[in-house]
């Protein structure tokens, strides 16, 4: 098992948005600068090649270079790439390449090409764990239609295949069940809009979206919530929640990139099949972001 004192997935790890030029090519220099900027503003690391990083529409060459760029910018200990793939062999290959690039851990969705049963899920995580890097599971039953319920997570952890879980189900009650069944399994906040609830419930980290635009305020909120300082956390949470809830919506990539543009970072366009926000959606995100900036949240 992983040394409990060396768990690089703990803290605020930002699921990084990927800067695309007008022609939809990747601006790697800008991405490197963004990773460094996030760490300089209090974040603990980054998660490239997640859904927010649009990994599904990257070529293999692009996907590998994104990881290498992040590692060169902030060091491999701070980089936990997503290694999701339709096939277990491909996911294992991405995990092996992450290790070769210098990463200290990886994040893995269950099989998502079809609604996998428990045996398939176990086989998938067993195979990817053979790459030798600690694996953080990613439970997103909303999008994958595969639910890593607490009992299954406990089994995966007990057999040594996972060391943490990014919990995106939205069911905060699971935090307590996971702690009962697998007390050494690290729970990571997976959805921005349940941050406070899961932090109070004992989360050890946050795989975060909105720090891409507002890192300092987001880190302050996380640290206060983790410390049980509700006097600080609750007002911040209320101020940020109109934005944080976009992380759980279909248009989360577009929303977060727009917020980045509004605060003076570069968000930029998205690749198809994603399309720009509707005018009313753009207006809502823009207004909420401007209100946060006006309140001094950055």
C-alpha positions in Angstrom: 0.0 0.0 0.0 1.0 3.6 -0.5 2.8 5.4 2.3 0.0 7.4 4.1 2.5 10.3 4.4 3.0 10.4 0.7 -0.3 10.7 -1.0 0.1 13.2 -3.8 -3.6 13.2 -4.6 -4.4 15.0 -1.4 -5.2 18.7 -1.4 -6.6 20.9 -4.2 -5.8 19.2 -7.5 -7.2 21.2 -10.4 -8.8 19.4 -13.3 -7.2 21.7 -15.8 -9.0 23.3 -18.7 -7.0 23.0 -21.9 -6.2 26.2 -23.8 -7.1 25.9 -27.5 -6.3 28.4 -30.1 -8.8 29.8 -32.6 -8.0 26.9 -35.0 -8.6 24.5 -32.0 -5.0 23.5 -31.8 -3.5 23.2 -28.3 -1.4 26.1 -27.0 1.1 24.1 -24.9 3.1 27.1 -23.7 -0.1 28.7 -22.4 -1.0 25.4 -20.7 2.4 25.2 -19.0 1.9 28.7 -17.7 -1.5 27.9 -16.5 -0.3 24.9 -14.5 2.4 27.0 -12.9 0.0 29.8 -12.1 -2.4 27.5 -10.3 0.4 26.2 -8.1 1.6 29.7 -7.5 -1.9 30.6 -6.3 -2.1 27.9 -3.7 -3.3 24.8 -5.6 -1.5 21.6 -4.8 -1.4 20.1 -8.3 -3.2 19.4 -11.5 -5.2 16.7 -13.2 -4.7 16.8 -17.0 -6.7 14.7 -19.4 -9.9 14.7 -17.5 -13.2 15.6 -18.9 -12.6 19.3 -18.3 -9.4 18.8 -20.3 -11.4 17.5 -23.2 -9.4 14.2 -23.3 -12.0 12.4 -25.4 -11.3 14.6 -28.4 -7.5 14.7 -28.2 -5.2 12.6 -30.4 -2.8 10.2 -28.7 0.1 12.5 -29.4 -1.7 15.5 -27.9 -2.8 13.5 -24.9 0.8 12.4 -24.1 2.2 15.9 -24.7 -0.3 17.5 -22.3 0.9 15.3 -19.5 4.6 16.0 -20.4 3.9 19.7 -20.5 2.3 19.7 -17.0 5.2 17.6 -15.5 7.8 20.0 -17.0 5.9 23.0 -15.6 5.3 21.9 -12.0 6.9 18.5 -11.4 5.5 15.0 -11.7 4.6 14.7 -8.0 2.0 17.4 -8.5 0.5 15.8 -11.7 -2.3 13.1 -11.6 -3.4 12.5 -15.2 -6.6 10.9 -16.2 -6.0 7.6 -17.9 -9.5 6.7 -18.9 -10.0 4.7 -22.1 -12.6 2.3 -23.6 -10.2 -0.6 -23.3 -8.3 -1.8 -20.2 -5.1 -2.3 -22.2 -5.2 1.3 -23.5 -5.9 2.6 -20.0 -3.0 0.6 -18.6 -0.8 2.0 -21.4 -1.7 5.5 -20.4 -0.9 4.8 -16.8 2.5 3.3 -17.8 3.2 6.4 -19.9 2.3 8.6 -17.0 4.8 6.8 -14.9 7.5 7.2 -17.5 6.7 10.9 -17.7 7.3 11.2 -13.9 3.8 11.3 -12.5 3.2 9.9 -9.0 -0.4 8.8 -9.5 -3.3 8.5 -12.0 -7.0 8.9 -12.0 -9.2 6.2 -13.6 -12.8 6.0 -14.6 -14.5 2.5 -14.7 -15.2 1.0 -18.1 -17.5 3.4 -19.9 -18.0 2.0 -23.4 -20.9 0.1 -22.0 -22.7 -0.4 -18.7 -20.1 -2.7 -17.0 -21.0 -5.2 -14.3 -19.0 -5.6 -11.1 -16.7 -8.3 -12.6 -15.8 -6.1 -15.5 -15.0 -3.2 -13.2 -12.8 -5.3 -11.0 -10.9 -6.7 -14.0 -10.5 -3.1 -15.4 -8.9 -1.7 -12.2 -6.8 -4.8 -11.7 -5.3 -4.5 -15.1 -4.5 -0.8 -14.8 -3.1 -1.2 -11.3 -0.5 -3.5 -12.9 1.1 -0.4 -14.4 2.5 0.2 -10.9 1.3 3.7 -10.1 -1.3 4.4 -7.3 -4.8 4.7 -8.9 -7.5 7.1 -7.8 -10.9 5.8 -9.0 -13.3 8.3 -10.5 -16.9 7.6 -9.7 -19.2 9.4 -12.2 -22.3 7.3 -12.5 -24.1 10.3 -14.2 -22.0 10.1 -17.3 -20.6 6.6 -17.3 -23.7 4.7 -16.1 -21.4 2.7 -14.0 -21.7 3.3 -10.2 -18.8 2.6 -8.0 -20.9 2.1 -4.9 -19.1 2.1 -1.4 -19.2 -1.7 -1.2 -17.4 -2.0 -4.6 -14.9 0.7 -3.7 -14.1 -1.1 -0.5 -13.4 -4.3 -2.4 -11.2 -2.5 -5.0 -9.3 -0.8 -2.1 -9.1 -4.0 -0.1 -7.5 -5.8 -3.1 -5.0 -3.0 -3.5 -6.2 -1.7 -6.8 -7.2 1.9 -5.7 -6.0 4.3 -3.0 -8.6 7.1 -3.4 -11.8 7.9 -5.1 -13.0 11.1 -6.8 -16.7 11.0 -5.8 -19.0 12.7 -8.3 -22.3 11.0 -7.5 -23.6 14.0 -5.5 -24.7 11.8 -2.7 -22.8 13.1 0.3 -24.1 10.3 2.4 -21.7 8.0 0.7 -18.8 9.7 2.4 -19.8 8.1 5.7 -20.4 4.7 4.3 -17.0 4.7 2.5 -15.3 5.7 5.7 -17.0 2.8 7.5 -16.1 0.2 4.9 -12.7 1.4 3.8 -11.3 3.9 6.4 -7.9 4.1 4.7 -9.4 4.9 1.3 -9.0 8.7 0.6 -12.2 10.4 -0.4 -11.7 13.3 -2.9 -14.4 15.8 -3.6 -15.4 15.3 -7.2 -18.1 17.9 -7.8 -17.5 21.6 -6.9 -21.1 22.2 -5.7 -20.9 19.6 -2.8 -17.4 20.8 -1.6 -18.5 22.0 1.8 -20.6 18.9 2.6 -17.9 16.4 1.6 -15.1 18.4 3.3 -17.0 18.4 6.5 -17.5 14.6 6.0 -13.8 14.0 6.0 -12.6 14.4 2.4 -8.8 14.4 1.9 -8.7 16.3 -1.4 -10.6 18.1 -4.1 -10.3 17.4 -7.8 -11.6 20.8 -8.7 -12.9 22.7 -11.6 -13.5 26.3 -10.7 -10.0 27.0 -9.4 -9.1 27.3 -13.1 -10.7 30.8 -12.8 -10.7 31.6 -9.1 -7.9 29.7 -7.4 -7.2 31.8 -4.3 -10.8 32.0 -3.2 -11.4 28.3 -4.0 -8.3 27.2 -2.0 -9.4 29.5 0.9 -12.8 27.8 0.9 -11.4 24.3 0.8 -8.9 24.9 3.6 -11.5 26.5 5.8 -14.0 23.8 5.2 -11.5 21.1 5.9 -10.6 22.8 9.1 -14.2 23.0 10.2 -14.0 26.8 10.1 -17.6 27.4 9.0 -17.4 31.1 9.9 -15.0 31.5 6.9 -16.2 28.7 4.7 -20.0 29.1 4.7 -20.1 32.8 3.4 -17.5 31.9 0.8 -19.4 28.9 -0.3 -22.6 30.9 -0.7 -20.8 33.5 -2.7 -19.2 31.0 -5.0 -22.0 28.5 -5.3 -23.7 30.1 -8.3 -20.5 29.3 -10.2 -19.6 26.0 -8.5 -22.9 24.4 -9.5 -21.9 24.7 -13.2 -19.3 22.0 -12.5 -22.2 19.5 -12.3 -23.9 20.7 -15.5 -23.4 19.4 -19.1 -21.9 22.7 -20.1 -19.2 22.7 -17.4 -16.2 23.0 -19.7 -17.7 25.9 -21.6 -18.8 27.6 -18.3 -15.4 27.3 -16.6 -13.5 28.5 -19.7 -15.8 31.5 -20.0 -15.2 32.4 -16.3 -11.5 32.2 -17.1 -11.9 34.6 -19.9 -13.9 37.0 -17.7 -11.3 37.1 -14.9 -8.5 37.8 -17.4 -7.2 34.2 -17.8 -7.4 32.5 -21.2 -10.2 30.0 -21.4 -10.8 30.0 -25.1 -12.9 27.7 -27.3 -13.9 24.1 -27.0 -13.6 21.3 -29.5 -16.7 19.7 -31.1 -19.0 18.0 -30.4 -19.2 20.6 -27.6 -20.7 23.9 -28.8 -20.6 27.4 -27.3 -23.0 28.3 -24.5 -26.5 29.6 -25.3 -26.8 33.4 -24.9 -28.7 33.0 -21.6 -26.2 30.6 -20.3 -23.3 32.8 -21.2 -25.1 35.8 -19.5 -25.6 33.8 -16.3 -22.0 32.6 -16.1 -20.6 36.0 -17.0 -22.8 37.8 -14.4 -21.9 35.3 -11.6 -18.2 35.6 -12.4 -18.3 39.4 -12.5 -20.1 39.4 -9.2 -17.4 37.1 -7.6 -14.6 39.3 -8.9 -16.4 42.5 -7.7 -16.5 40.8 -4.2 -12.8 40.4 -4.3 -12.8 36.7 -5.0 -9.9 35.6 -7.2 
